Amino acid sequence: MRDDRATRRRHRDAVAGLRGGGRGEPLIAAPRRAAVRPPRFFTVHLGFAATDATVARELAVSYAEALGLLRPELALGAAALSPADAWHRAERLFCGAVGPDGERCADVADHPGFHHAPGPGGLGWGDGD
């Protein structure tokens, strides 16, 4: 019968290599991520009853502002209102126009006043002339 110690040693070394034998990490491992994923936005849909669309809009703005006070990490600029059976008809609750210093307008959507750009790259804030 032939001596197969060399074959067994190679097999043992290969299995040990797959398990990380002597190395800092195994040869077969879970795929590595290049970087941590950036945070993603998610939406929560809250249902409530209102007599008409105007009242529903006022209530939705109130709820969003109240939640924003309780949880500052909420993105109020992304708040929207839609009928319960028609999410595809969502309309924004807040203006969200970008200001001259990168801040966003936190007033309700379609508020009185304007945002204009009188010069190159300029964005004005105001109640009109």
Residue frames relative to the residue before (quaternion, step in Angstrom):
aa qw qx qy qz dx dy dz
M 1.0000 0.0000 0.0000 0.0000 0.00 0.00 0.00
R 0.4653 -0.7065 0.4748 0.2426 3.52 -1.00 0.87
D 0.4524 -0.6680 0.5201 0.2803 3.59 -1.11 0.71
D 0.0805 -0.8270 0.5562 0.0116 3.64 -0.63 1.12
R 0.2325 0.7973 -0.5260 0.1833 3.59 1.10 0.63
A 0.6335 0.5317 -0.3417 0.4462 3.63 0.96 -0.72
T 0.6456 0.5106 -0.3164 0.4716 3.59 0.99 -0.81
R 0.6640 0.4937 -0.3065 0.4705 3.58 0.93 -0.88
R 0.6383 0.5246 -0.3332 0.4543 3.59 1.00 -0.78
R 0.6482 0.5042 -0.3196 0.4728 3.60 0.96 -0.84
H 0.6446 0.5139 -0.3181 0.4681 3.58 0.98 -0.83
R 0.6592 0.5063 -0.3004 0.4679 3.58 0.93 -0.94
D 0.6648 0.4988 -0.3044 0.4653 3.61 0.94 -0.84
A 0.6437 0.5200 -0.3248 0.4579 3.57 1.01 -0.76
V 0.6601 0.4918 -0.3042 0.4795 3.59 0.94 -0.88
A 0.6432 0.5114 -0.3200 0.4715 3.58 0.99 -0.81
G 0.6380 0.5278 -0.3244 0.4573 3.61 1.05 -0.73
L 0.6494 0.5121 -0.3193 0.4626 3.56 1.03 -0.76
R 0.6974 0.4423 -0.2612 0.4999 3.56 1.13 -0.64
G 0.5780 -0.5995 0.3736 0.4085 3.59 1.23 -0.08
G 0.2400 0.8253 -0.4892 0.1484 3.59 1.23 0.28
G 0.8478 0.0556 -0.0833 0.5208 3.55 -0.38 1.23
R 0.6650 0.4734 -0.3148 0.4844 3.61 1.15 -0.34
G 0.6099 -0.5521 0.4248 0.3779 3.52 -1.29 0.24
E 0.7991 0.0851 -0.0255 0.5946 3.57 1.14 -0.58
P 0.5285 -0.6367 0.4437 0.3441 3.61 -1.07 0.57
L 0.6002 -0.5619 0.4228 0.3811 3.56 -1.25 0.35
I 0.7412 0.2738 -0.1741 0.5876 3.56 1.09 -0.70
A 0.1457 0.7885 -0.5771 0.1551 3.56 -0.59 1.14
A 0.6536 -0.4740 0.3992 0.4345 3.53 -1.31 0.14
P 0.5686 -0.5970 0.4205 0.3787 3.62 -1.03 0.63
R 0.3839 -0.7224 0.5303 0.2226 3.55 -1.01 0.82
R 0.3516 -0.6967 0.5791 0.2360 3.54 -1.13 0.66
A 0.5131 -0.6566 0.4584 0.3088 3.55 -0.96 0.85
A 0.7923 -0.0680 0.0836 0.6005 3.58 0.97 -0.83
V 0.6127 -0.5235 0.4301 0.4068 3.52 -1.28 0.22
R 0.5009 -0.6589 0.4662 0.3123 3.57 -0.95 0.83
P 0.4643 -0.6536 0.5046 0.3203 3.58 -1.01 0.71
P 0.5906 -0.5762 0.4058 0.3931 3.59 -1.10 0.51
R 0.2631 -0.7519 0.5874 0.1428 3.56 -1.11 0.75
F 0.4326 -0.6748 0.5293 0.2779 3.56 -1.21 0.48
F 0.0990 -0.7611 0.6393 0.0466 3.52 -1.10 0.80
T 0.3132 -0.7512 0.5561 0.1683 3.56 -1.19 0.49
V 0.1603 -0.7420 0.6421 0.1074 3.53 -1.09 0.80
H 0.2076 -0.7720 0.5913 0.1067 3.55 -0.91 0.92
L 0.0948 -0.7929 0.6017 0.0130 3.54 -0.65 1.17
G 0.2496 -0.7838 0.5521 0.1363 3.56 -0.84 0.93
F 0.0966 0.7682 -0.6296 0.0640 3.54 -1.12 0.72
A 0.4447 -0.6912 0.5069 0.2597 3.56 -1.24 0.46
A 0.0516 0.7745 -0.6286 0.0481 3.57 -1.11 0.76
T 0.5724 -0.6317 0.4068 0.3283 3.55 -1.14 0.60
D 0.7979 -0.0646 0.0403 0.5980 3.62 1.08 -0.66
A 0.7365 -0.4468 0.2837 0.4213 3.57 -1.32 0.13
T 0.6300 0.5374 -0.3427 0.4436 3.62 1.02 -0.71
V 0.6642 0.4821 -0.2933 0.4903 3.57 0.93 -0.91
A 0.6348 0.5332 -0.3262 0.4543 3.59 1.00 -0.82
R 0.6454 0.5170 -0.3200 0.4624 3.59 0.99 -0.81
E 0.6584 0.5014 -0.3106 0.4675 3.60 0.92 -0.88
L 0.6577 0.4972 -0.3104 0.4732 3.59 0.95 -0.83
A 0.6550 0.5203 -0.3170 0.4470 3.59 0.93 -0.87
V 0.6370 0.5073 -0.3260 0.4802 3.60 1.00 -0.80
S 0.6504 0.5160 -0.3148 0.4599 3.60 0.95 -0.86
Y 0.6603 0.5010 -0.3080 0.4670 3.59 0.91 -0.89
A 0.6652 0.5077 -0.3059 0.4541 3.59 0.90 -0.92
E 0.6693 0.4891 -0.3067 0.4677 3.60 0.90 -0.87
A 0.6476 0.5133 -0.3206 0.4630 3.60 0.99 -0.81
L 0.6592 0.4876 -0.3101 0.4812 3.60 0.95 -0.82
G 0.6247 0.5475 -0.3297 0.4486 3.58 1.09 -0.70
L 0.6350 0.5078 -0.3281 0.4809 3.58 1.12 -0.63
L 0.6894 0.4750 -0.2779 0.4710 3.56 1.00 -0.83
R 0.7981 0.1316 -0.0301 0.5873 3.58 0.98 -0.86
P 0.2180 -0.8350 0.4898 0.1244 3.63 0.06 1.23
E 0.5960 0.5821 -0.3780 0.4038 3.62 1.16 -0.31
L 0.4985 0.6498 -0.4344 0.3749 3.61 1.25 -0.12
A 0.3513 -0.7182 0.5638 0.2072 3.56 -1.05 0.79
L 0.2113 -0.8211 0.5180 0.1131 3.57 0.01 1.28
G 0.5935 0.5898 -0.3678 0.4057 3.57 1.08 -0.59
A 0.6772 0.4822 -0.2890 0.4748 3.59 1.20 -0.42
A 0.4513 0.7010 -0.4554 0.3124 3.60 1.24 -0.09
A 0.0089 -0.7967 0.6030 -0.0397 3.56 -0.98 0.90
L 0.2598 -0.7461 0.5956 0.1450 3.55 -1.29 0.42
S 0.0963 0.7749 -0.6204 0.0738 3.56 -1.00 0.86
P 0.5764 -0.5297 0.4575 0.4218 3.57 -1.21 0.28
A 0.6322 -0.5820 0.3539 0.3693 3.59 -1.07 0.70
D 0.7574 0.3699 -0.2056 0.4973 3.60 1.02 -0.70
A 0.7441 0.3406 -0.2071 0.5361 3.61 1.24 0.13
W 0.0518 -0.8368 0.5450 0.0053 3.60 0.45 1.17
H 0.5947 0.5796 -0.3661 0.4200 3.57 1.15 -0.47
R 0.6698 0.4676 -0.2948 0.4957 3.62 1.27 -0.20
A 0.2605 0.7922 -0.5135 0.2024 3.60 1.14 0.56
E 0.0863 -0.7761 0.6230 0.0458 3.54 -1.07 0.82
R 0.5640 -0.6371 0.4169 0.3196 3.55 -1.02 0.85
L 0.3772 -0.7278 0.5312 0.2140 3.55 -1.15 0.69
F 0.7868 0.2622 -0.1245 0.5447 3.59 1.08 -0.70
C 0.6430 -0.5713 0.3662 0.3550 3.56 -1.19 0.71
G 0.0862 -0.8588 0.4990 0.0778 3.60 0.63 -1.09
A 0.3698 0.7232 -0.5097 0.2834 3.63 1.20 0.25
V 0.4222 -0.7064 0.5111 0.2479 3.58 -0.99 0.86
G 0.3280 -0.7750 0.5185 0.1515 3.57 -0.85 1.05
P 0.7463 -0.4297 0.2703 0.4306 3.58 -1.29 0.06
D 0.7516 0.3526 -0.2138 0.5148 3.62 1.07 -0.57
G 0.6589 -0.5288 0.3012 0.4421 3.58 1.22 0.39
E 0.5212 0.6158 -0.4375 0.3971 3.61 1.22 -0.05
R 0.3678 -0.7247 0.5416 0.2149 3.55 -1.23 0.42
C 0.5209 -0.6213 0.4874 0.3241 3.54 -1.12 0.70
A 0.2081 -0.8081 0.5447 0.0838 3.57 -0.70 1.12
D 0.4334 0.6901 -0.4698 0.3393 3.59 1.24 0.26
V 0.6426 -0.5224 0.3793 0.4126 3.57 -1.24 0.33
A 0.6074 -0.5576 0.4157 0.3839 3.57 -1.17 0.53
D 0.8263 0.1751 -0.1732 0.5066 3.55 -1.14 0.73
H 0.2691 0.7775 -0.5265 0.2144 3.59 1.06 0.70
P 0.5684 -0.5673 0.4422 0.3994 3.59 -1.19 0.38
G 0.6044 0.4968 -0.4216 0.4584 3.54 -1.09 0.70
F 0.2800 -0.7716 0.5511 0.1499 3.56 -1.22 -0.07
H 0.2085 -0.6884 0.6699 0.1842 3.47 -1.44 0.13
H 0.0588 0.8163 -0.5692 0.0788 3.57 -0.57 1.09
A 0.3171 -0.7301 0.5748 0.1896 3.53 -1.28 0.32
P 0.1517 -0.8374 0.5172 0.0910 3.63 0.07 1.21
G 0.7976 0.1839 -0.0982 0.5660 3.61 1.02 -0.70
P 0.7271 -0.4040 0.2921 0.4720 3.55 -1.25 -0.06
G 0.8537 0.0540 -0.0781 0.5121 3.56 -0.67 1.13
G 0.5414 0.6373 -0.3978 0.3775 3.60 1.24 0.10
L 0.0862 -0.7686 0.6323 0.0441 3.55 -1.04 0.78
G 0.1721 -0.8055 0.5614 0.0798 3.56 -0.60 1.12
W 0.2130 -0.7427 0.6215 0.1292 3.50 -1.19 0.60
G 0.3604 0.7504 -0.5068 0.2239 3.58 -0.94 0.74
D 0.5574 -0.6067 0.4651 0.3240 3.51 -1.39 -0.05
G 0.6741 -0.4694 0.2979 0.4863 3.59 1.21 0.19
D 0.4988 -0.6526 0.4874 0.2963 3.56 -1.29 0.32
